[in-house]
Amino acid sequence: MRTYSKDFEKQWNKLMYNFFDYLPTKYKQASKKDWEIRRLIWDFKDGKRSLSVAKLVAEKIIQFYGTDAKNIVFACIPASSEQRNFTRYKVFADEVCRLSGAVNAFDHIHVHGSRLAIHETKCSKNLENVQTIDFDKEFFNGKKILVFDDILTQGYSYARFSCALERFGASVIGGFFLGKTLLLN
């Protein structure tokens, strides 16, 4: 069982908007629509379909925040390695910000090393990969931040990342997620 702090609960009480419900592959009763969503998310993770997803996200930012979008910093939760982070988020974040007017945080978050992705760690007992994330702390100080991640399962990555940003003086207004994992009985 994971433990968490009141700070995590504070993050979970903020806006957490998901575009799609994501049905993991362990569930065999997937519909055609479920498979379309899986492919979209998998393609996005591989750096494909960045522009179409960016358009979707930018439109939702404008819908939620209107002209105030120019006062919001768009920050993606880093992927499991520097290369994956660049492939997944560089073009995407640039386009989201170009279309919405939001400020891009991509160049102010630097990933070093790698970590095992969550789905890779469930079977592993020895975690040897290490990832560090360097933040441009001065950049985030005093800014309103909208966090983005590809998949929301339990929200721990979102809460941990948001709490880190707030330690630098940022104000996280919530998170957007391409997909939210459905947990069926």
Buried (B, 14 or more C-beta within 10 A) or exposed (E): EEEBEEBBEBBBEBEBBBBBEBBBEEEEEBEEEBEEBBEBBEBBBEBBBBBBBBBBBBEBBBEBBEEEBEEBBBBBBBBBBBEBBBBBBBBBBBBBBEBBBBBBBBEBBBBEEBBBEEEEEEEEEEEEBEBEBEBEBEBBEEBBBBBBBBBBBEBBBBBBBBBBBBEBEBBBBBBBBBBBBEEEE
